Amino acid sequence: MEKYRKFLILSLKIGIGSCAALHLAEYLNLEYAISAGTITLLTLLTTKWELYVCLFGVLSRFCLRFC
């Protein structure tokens, strides 16, 4: 149960942080605003395994939403 809680908290941090970074970058009219969200994602992840798990989640949500 603790493992799922850890992933849930990490997912919330990544989601909120990436959205906030993206909106701030767009507000500042930066040319590549999406990079701010990507940098936030990479900053919050600590290991390669977490990166793979998170990227799988992002890609699966993307496919479910747009495919």
C-alpha positions as CSV (number, residue, x, y, z in Angstrom):
1,M,0.0,0.0,0.0
2,E,2.9,2.3,0.8
3,K,4.3,1.8,-2.7
4,Y,1.1,3.0,-4.3
5,R,1.0,6.0,-2.1
6,K,4.5,6.9,-3.1
7,F,3.7,6.7,-6.8
8,L,0.5,8.7,-6.3
9,I,2.3,11.5,-4.5
10,L,5.0,11.5,-7.2
11,S,2.4,11.6,-9.9
12,L,0.6,14.5,-8.3
13,K,3.9,16.4,-8.0
14,I,4.8,15.8,-11.6
15,G,1.3,16.7,-12.9
16,I,1.0,19.9,-10.8
17,G,4.6,21.0,-11.3
18,S,4.5,20.4,-15.1
19,C,1.2,22.2,-15.5
20,A,2.4,25.1,-13.4
21,A,5.7,25.3,-15.3
22,L,4.0,25.1,-18.7
23,H,1.4,27.8,-17.8
24,L,4.2,30.1,-16.4
25,A,6.3,29.6,-19.5
26,E,3.3,30.4,-21.8
27,Y,2.5,33.5,-19.6
28,L,6.0,34.7,-20.2
29,N,5.7,34.0,-23.9
30,L,8.6,31.7,-24.1
31,E,9.2,30.2,-27.5
32,Y,9.4,26.5,-26.3
33,A,7.1,26.5,-23.4
34,I,6.6,22.7,-23.4
35,S,10.2,22.3,-22.5
36,A,9.5,23.8,-19.1
37,G,7.1,20.9,-18.4
38,T,9.6,18.4,-19.6
39,I,12.4,19.9,-17.4
40,T,10.0,19.7,-14.4
41,L,9.3,16.1,-15.1
42,L,13.0,15.2,-15.3
43,T,13.8,17.2,-12.2
44,L,11.3,15.4,-10.0
45,L,12.2,11.9,-11.1
46,T,15.1,10.4,-9.2
47,T,15.8,7.1,-10.9
48,K,15.5,5.6,-14.4
49,W,12.9,3.1,-13.2
50,E,10.6,6.0,-12.0
51,L,11.1,7.6,-15.4
52,Y,10.0,4.5,-17.3
53,V,7.0,4.0,-15.1
54,C,6.0,7.7,-15.4
55,L,6.5,7.8,-19.2
56,F,4.5,4.6,-19.6
57,G,1.7,6.3,-17.6
58,V,1.9,9.5,-19.7
59,L,1.9,7.6,-23.0
60,S,-1.0,5.4,-22.0
61,R,-3.1,8.4,-20.9
62,F,-2.2,10.2,-24.2
63,C,-3.2,7.2,-26.3
64,L,-6.5,6.8,-24.3
65,R,-7.3,10.4,-24.7
66,F,-6.4,11.1,-28.4
67,C,-6.5,7.6,-30.1
